[in-house]
Amino acid sequence: MADELHHWSSAGYRRKRYWQRFRRNRRGYFSLVIFLLLFVTSGFAELISNDAPLVVHYQGRFYFPVFVSYPETVFGGDFETETDYKDPYFRKLIEGPGNYVIFPPVQHSYNSINFYINAPLPSPPTRENLLGTDDRGRDVLARLIYGFRLSVLFGLVLTLAGSFFGILVGSVQGFFGGRVDLIVQRLIEIWSAMPELYLLIIFASLFQPSIFLLFLLLSLFSWMGLSDYVRAEFLRGRNMEYVKAARALGVSNIAIMWRHLLPNSMTPVITFLPFRVSASILALTSLDFLGLGVPPSTPSLGELLAEGKNNIDAWWLSMSSFFVLVLTLVLLIFIGEALRDTFDPRKGESIGE
């Protein structure tokens, strides 16, 4: 019991020390704060950018269209279809004492089309569309908000999946070594020689494009880079004295790998996480730019870049999406550099000094 308490107290002390080291790197720390602020804010995209009102007060009752779809008949209309809250006809229906509508800050969703534009599409920035519209009349700012959330979520999920399989394969290779390591390493070399882009093109022509299909295909290759680092850490740690002592005490291989080797092998995994997230986001954006990614109606940074390429005069399309993409990647790179310096014993004590 005393040994276990000592283990947890020492682990807590190390985590606190690593956090203090990370905070000394001001660039990485503020990049993490800004990135988390943007990501958490985009998580409430439906409440920030939506063509449905947050609240409608009509004839003494409250309605919440952002969560529930209401037909026109609820507000005195003639049809059972969903209410178009930006239609002047709807505005006339709710005009009256005590009635009011509260819209989100951006009164457009990622797929809503502005039918009241008096300019050719794509239209330039206006007071109603702060960053203009694309070639279909959809608000660029709304698509950036939703596209940023989709890209970050995709990058995080793909990174977690790749890290899981990379840790699993690398730990098995490094712990058992010998013939197991040799066979698995040859299989990895064969699998890594597969043309990933050609496979994506083939599957995109055979199946309906979807975010799940894209995630499945990319996750088949995203784990191989990390497995080499985990394998090297396990190969180095398998001959340590504490591992030999655990084997002498009859501890199972799984327990040794999980309880002893894995915690001491997580440094390269944690260090490379931001870089792998940025690589996943860049892969999604590149495939969307080439037309091999998510369906066309899905908000995507790559699709906005492709629309900017097809409409050179519409500078707001390419500049806005390029700025969001570069800002995201730069923040993740700064976070990754700070993590790398945090876990480097040669640099950890001198960070920020």
HELIX and SHEET records of a PDB file:
HELIX    1   1 ALA A    2  ARG A   24  1                                  23    
HELIX    2   2 ARG A   26  SER A   42  1                                  17    
HELIX    3   3 ALA A   45  ILE A   48  1                                   4    
HELIX    4   4 GLU A   72  PHE A   75  5                                   4    
HELIX    5   5 PRO A   88  ILE A   94  1                                   7    
HELIX    6   6 VAL A  140  PHE A  176  1                                  37    
HELIX    7   7 GLY A  178  SER A  192  1                                  15    
HELIX    8   8 GLU A  196  LEU A  206  1                                  11    
HELIX    9   9 ILE A  211  SER A  219  1                                   9    
HELIX   10  10 MET A  224  GLY A  237  1                                  14    
HELIX   11  11 GLU A  241  ALA A  248  1                                   8    
HELIX   12  12 ASN A  253  ILE A  256  1                                   4    
HELIX   13  13 MET A  257  LEU A  261  3                                   5    
HELIX   14  14 LEU A  262  ASN A  264  1                                   3    
HELIX   15  15 THR A  267  PHE A  289  1                                  23    
HELIX   16  16 LEU A  301  ASN A  310  1                                  10    
HELIX   17  17 TRP A  315  THR A  342  1                                  28    
HELIX   18  18 GLY A  348  SER A  350  5                                   3    
SHEET    1   A 3 ARG A  61  TYR A  63  0                                        
SHEET    2   A 3 VAL A  55  TYR A  58 -1                                        
SHEET    3   A 3 TYR A 100  ILE A 102 -1                                        
END                                                                             
